[in-house]
Amino acid sequence: MSAQATILQVENIATRFRTQDGVVHAVNGISFELKEGELLGVVGESGSGKSVTMMSLLKLLPMPPAEIVSGKANFEGQDLIPLNTNQLRKIRGGKIGFIFQDPMTSLNPVLTIGYQLGEPMREHLGMSRREARKRSAELLELVGIPMAENRLNDFPHQFSGGMRQRVMIAIALACDPKVLIADEPTTALDVTIQAQILDIVKRLRKELGMAIIWITHDLGVVAGLADRVAVMYGGFIVEEAPVDELYANPKHPYTQGLLKTLPNLKGERSKRLESIIGQPPDLLGKPESCPFAPRCTQTLERCLKENPSLINRGNNHKVACWWNHES
């Protein structure tokens, strides 16, 4: 991909949750950038901070208990973090689209699909009801829903899970956003529908040229989708690299462990799949050491005392690991 302008620059985002048990340090100083037209895959197991990071940018978290304690998110020259709800409403769904994980709970069960598709276009683009309805039918056709015009009067329960997810994609695309954030949009779908949704995203990205952040726990999904991958663990980015570089030369022990959990599809007799021993970190305490150290097979004494920073090891490949820093 040729050099392109940065459309979103995130610096040192930290988000906490105040609970009865204490303060959960969910996101601990995340920094990344997104280029125009780029697809960034954000990978990690449940609880690693992927969704909380992206929802923090648009303040989609309940506040309280959530609190953004530091950071900037520059989008088209404007920092999103200080904006109030009314200011963010002009950006959410308009310039930045968001596809949520569960389409059944994200769609309003008592409003028609046509109304929910048309609402952002009336709100952000000032379309009339007739214009919004015409565009809504076009969007449903774009994401592969047959007899689109006739489906506008249907309710969410009249659609299958895969069709509802297509509707969510159509809603996110309604205002031609510059950035699309997709939060594990294929997790609840069977593999056939998942493949169809991935094909739709690839096609739409090519046609519309938008930048995409694709959140997933599955490294296999982003292999054929992303330009660049950021791996998260314990509220930190522990590794970031172009997709081919990451798969060919994973440097962080956590990334190496994730890749070993993927089945071998080369036709060779596969080894037994491995798992990562241990449990995810307890984020109630403020992380001072490497969050992966208790589960790591290459732990150094320094790992237990100090958290490594993300440094560039060449080929735009960044890693936060003392073993890599010192090797």
C-alpha positions in Angstrom: 0.0 0.0 0.0 1.4 3.4 -1.0 2.0 6.0 1.7 -1.3 7.5 2.8 -2.4 10.2 5.3 -3.2 9.3 8.8 -7.0 9.7 9.5 -7.0 8.6 13.2 -4.2 9.0 15.7 -4.7 7.6 19.2 -2.2 8.5 21.9 -2.0 7.0 25.4 -5.7 6.1 25.9 -6.3 4.7 29.4 -9.8 3.7 30.7 -10.8 2.5 34.1 -14.0 1.0 35.6 -14.9 1.7 39.2 -16.6 -1.4 40.7 -17.5 -2.6 44.1 -14.4 -4.8 44.1 -12.1 -2.0 43.1 -10.8 -0.1 40.1 -10.4 -2.3 36.9 -7.6 -1.0 34.7 -9.1 -2.1 31.4 -7.0 -0.1 29.0 -3.5 1.1 30.0 -2.1 3.6 27.6 -3.0 2.5 24.1 -1.4 4.3 21.1 -1.9 3.5 17.4 -2.6 5.2 14.1 -4.9 4.4 11.2 -4.2 5.4 7.6 -6.8 6.3 5.0 -8.1 3.2 3.4 -6.2 0.8 5.7 -7.6 -2.2 7.6 -6.2 -2.6 11.1 -6.9 -5.9 12.8 -7.0 -5.7 16.6 -6.6 -9.1 18.1 -6.6 -10.6 21.6 -8.6 -12.8 24.0 -11.7 -11.7 25.8 -10.9 -9.0 28.4 -7.8 -7.8 26.7 -9.3 -4.3 26.2 -10.0 -4.4 22.4 -13.6 -3.3 22.5 -13.2 -0.9 25.5 -10.4 0.9 23.6 -12.5 1.5 20.6 -15.7 2.3 22.5 -13.7 4.8 24.6 -12.9 6.8 21.4 -16.6 7.6 20.9 -17.6 7.5 24.5 -20.0 4.5 24.0 -19.2 3.2 27.5 -21.5 3.9 30.5 -19.8 6.8 32.4 -19.8 6.0 35.3 -18.6 3.3 36.0 -16.2 3.9 33.1 -13.8 6.8 33.1 -11.3 7.8 30.5 -8.3 9.0 32.6 -5.9 10.0 29.8 -5.2 10.1 26.1 -6.0 11.8 22.8 -7.8 10.6 19.7 -7.2 12.9 16.8 -9.7 12.4 14.0 -9.4 14.7 11.0 -7.5 17.2 13.2 -10.0 17.1 16.1 -9.5 15.4 19.5 -12.5 13.2 20.2 -11.9 12.7 23.9 -12.9 16.2 25.2 -16.1 16.3 23.1 -19.5 16.1 24.8 -22.3 13.8 23.8 -24.0 16.3 21.4 -20.7 17.0 19.6 -19.9 13.2 19.4 -23.4 12.5 18.0 -22.4 14.4 14.8 -19.4 12.0 14.4 -20.9 8.7 15.5 -22.7 7.0 12.6 -21.8 9.9 10.4 -18.0 10.1 10.0 -17.3 7.0 12.1 -19.5 3.9 11.7 -19.6 1.2 14.4 -20.8 -2.4 13.9 -21.5 -4.0 17.3 -20.9 -7.6 18.2 -24.6 -8.8 18.7 -27.0 -7.6 16.0 -30.0 -8.8 17.9 -29.4 -6.5 20.9 -28.1 -3.7 18.8 -31.2 -3.4 16.6 -34.4 -2.0 18.2 -36.9 -4.9 18.1 -40.0 -2.5 17.9 -38.8 -0.4 15.0 -38.7 -1.5 11.3 -35.4 -2.1 9.5 -36.3 0.8 7.1 -36.7 3.2 10.0 -33.5 2.2 11.7 -31.5 2.4 8.4 -33.0 5.8 7.5 -32.6 7.4 10.8 -28.8 8.2 10.5 -29.3 9.6 7.0 -32.1 11.9 8.1 -30.0 12.9 11.2 -26.6 13.4 9.6 -27.3 14.0 5.9 -30.6 15.9 6.2 -32.4 13.5 3.8 -36.2 13.4 3.5 -38.0 10.2 4.5 -38.4 9.3 0.8 -34.8 9.9 0.0 -33.7 7.9 3.1 -36.0 5.0 2.1 -34.6 4.9 -1.4 -31.0 4.9 -0.1 -31.9 2.3 2.5 -33.1 -0.2 -0.2 -29.8 0.5 -2.1 -27.8 -0.2 1.1 -29.6 -3.5 1.7 -28.9 -4.6 -1.8 -25.2 -3.5 -1.4 -24.8 -5.9 1.6 -26.5 -8.8 -0.3 -30.1 -8.8 1.1 -32.5 -9.9 -1.7 -35.8 -8.2 -2.3 -34.5 -5.2 -0.4 -37.4 -2.8 -1.0 -39.8 -5.3 0.4 -37.7 -6.0 3.6 -37.7 -2.3 4.7 -41.0 -2.8 6.6 -39.9 -5.9 8.4 -38.7 -6.1 12.0 -35.4 -7.5 13.2 -37.0 -10.8 14.4 -38.0 -11.5 10.8 -34.3 -11.7 9.8 -31.8 -14.5 10.4 -28.6 -13.8 12.4 -26.5 -13.4 9.3 -29.1 -11.1 7.7 -29.3 -9.0 10.9 -25.5 -8.6 10.8 -25.8 -7.5 7.2 -28.3 -4.9 8.3 -25.9 -3.7 11.0 -23.2 -3.3 8.3 -25.7 -1.3 6.1 -26.6 1.0 9.0 -22.9 1.6 9.7 -22.3 2.5 6.0 -25.4 4.7 5.7 -23.6 8.0 5.9 -20.4 6.9 4.0 -18.2 7.1 7.0 -14.4 7.7 6.8 -13.7 5.1 9.4 -15.6 1.9 10.2 -15.1 0.1 13.5 -16.3 -3.5 13.5 -16.4 -5.2 16.9 -16.2 -9.0 16.4 -19.1 -8.8 13.9 -18.9 -12.4 12.9 -18.4 -14.1 16.3 -22.0 -15.4 16.7 -22.4 -16.6 13.1 -21.7 -20.0 11.6 -18.6 -20.3 9.4 -20.5 -20.1 6.1 -22.3 -16.9 7.0 -19.0 -15.6 8.6 -17.2 -16.1 5.2 -20.0 -14.3 3.4 -19.8 -11.3 5.8 -16.0 -11.2 5.4 -16.4 -11.2 1.6 -18.9 -8.3 1.8 -16.5 -6.3 4.0 -13.6 -6.9 1.5 -15.7 -5.9 -1.4 -17.2 -2.8 0.3 -13.8 -1.6 1.4 -12.5 -1.9 -2.1 -15.5 -0.1 -3.6 -15.8 2.7 -0.9 -12.2 3.1 0.2 -12.9 3.5 3.9 -10.5 2.8 6.7 -11.5 -0.1 8.9 -10.6 -1.3 12.5 -11.6 -4.9 12.8 -11.7 -6.2 16.4 -11.5 -10.0 16.8 -10.1 -12.8 19.1 -9.3 -14.9 16.0 -5.9 -14.4 14.3 -7.2 -16.7 11.5 -9.9 -14.1 10.5 -7.5 -11.2 10.0 -4.9 -13.2 8.1 -6.6 -12.5 4.7 -8.3 -9.3 5.7 -5.9 -6.9 7.5 -3.0 -4.7 6.3 -1.6 -4.4 9.8 -2.3 -6.2 13.1 -2.2 -5.0 16.7 -2.1 -7.7 19.4 -3.6 -6.7 22.8 -3.1 -8.4 26.2 -4.0 -7.1 29.6 -5.0 -3.6 28.3 -1.8 -3.1 26.4 -0.7 -3.5 22.8 2.1 -6.1 23.0 2.9 -6.4 19.3 2.1 -4.5 16.1 3.2 -5.3 12.6 2.2 -5.6 8.9 0.1 -8.7 8.6 2.6 -10.8 6.6 5.4 -9.8 8.9 3.5 -10.7 12.0 2.5 -14.2 10.8 6.0 -14.9 9.4 7.9 -13.6 12.3 5.9 -13.3 15.5 8.1 -11.8 18.3 6.0 -11.7 21.4 5.5 -15.0 23.3 1.7 -14.2 23.5 1.4 -13.8 19.7 3.5 -17.0 19.2 1.1 -18.8 21.5 -2.0 -17.5 19.7 -0.6 -18.7 16.3 0.1 -22.1 17.7 -3.6 -22.4 18.6 -4.6 -22.1 14.9 -5.0 -25.4 12.8 -2.6 -26.1 10.0 -4.3 -25.8 6.6 -1.3 -26.7 4.4 -2.4 -30.3 4.0 0.4 -31.7 6.2 -0.2 -34.0 9.1 -0.9 -31.4 11.8 0.6 -31.4 15.2 -1.7 -31.3 18.2 -3.0 -27.8 18.7 -1.4 -26.1 21.7 -3.1 -23.8 24.3 -1.7 -21.0 26.4 -1.4 -22.1 30.0 -2.7 -20.0 32.9 -5.5 -17.4 33.2 -5.8 -13.8 31.8 -4.5 -11.2 34.2 -6.4 -9.7 37.1 -6.8 -6.0 36.1 -8.0 -4.9 39.5 -4.4 -4.0 40.4 -2.4 -1.4 38.5 -0.1 -3.3 36.1 3.5 -2.6 37.0 5.2 -5.7 35.4 4.7 -7.4 32.1 1.0 -8.6 32.2 1.9 -11.8 30.3 4.8 -12.8 32.5 2.9 -15.3 34.7 1.9 -17.3 31.6 5.1 -16.8 29.6 7.6 -19.6 28.9 10.5 -17.2 28.4 10.1 -15.0 31.6 13.1 -13.0 32.7 13.6 -11.6 36.2 13.1 -8.1 34.7 9.6 -9.1 33.3 8.3 -9.5 36.9 9.4 -6.0 37.9 9.0 -3.7 35.0 6.6 -3.5 32.0 8.4 -3.2 28.7 7.4 -0.4 26.3 6.5 -1.0 22.7 9.6 -0.5 20.5 10.3 -0.9 16.8 12.4 -3.9 15.9 12.6 -3.1 12.2 10.1 -3.6 9.3 7.5 -1.5 11.1 7.4 -4.4 13.6 6.9 -3.2 17.2 7.0 -5.5 20.3 6.7 -4.9 24.0 8.9 -7.7 25.5 12.1 -7.7 27.5 13.2 -10.9 26.0 13.1 -9.2 22.5 14.6 -6.0 23.9 17.6 -7.8 25.3 18.1 -10.4 22.6 
